[in-house]
Amino acid sequence: MPRLPGFRRWIWDGEVAGSIGLRWQRGTSALPPHVLGHIGYAVVPWKEGRGYATEALRLMLDEARAVGLDHVEITTDLGNLASQKVILANGGILVGRFAKVAAYGGAESLRYRIDL
């Protein structure tokens, strides 16, 4: 499969606090079926709850607009309430539940969409 364009940004507060990445397909906001979402992020456990992911996602939405996307999709596990809160705080709308493919563990997950 061809590699998708994308990049990763560090979440930094004087030291590494996490990272956030964006991936997309040129010329469309659609993603190939094997890609779970446009944006993925993680905050190191000892810095969770400080709003870093919420702010990083807010800033990444500007980057998504700049590459020509009209929306992004973000997925999260059912039990990841913190991530759901981050997505909702940035205008995410729940699209629905889906089962991840076996390569990603097969768990039931949630798909959100943020219109840009």
Secondary structure by P-SEA (a helix, b strand, c coil): ccccccccccccccccccbbbbbbccccccccccccccccccccccccccaaaaaaaaaaaaaaaaacccbbbbbbcccaaaaaaaaaaaccccccccccccccccccbbbbbbcc
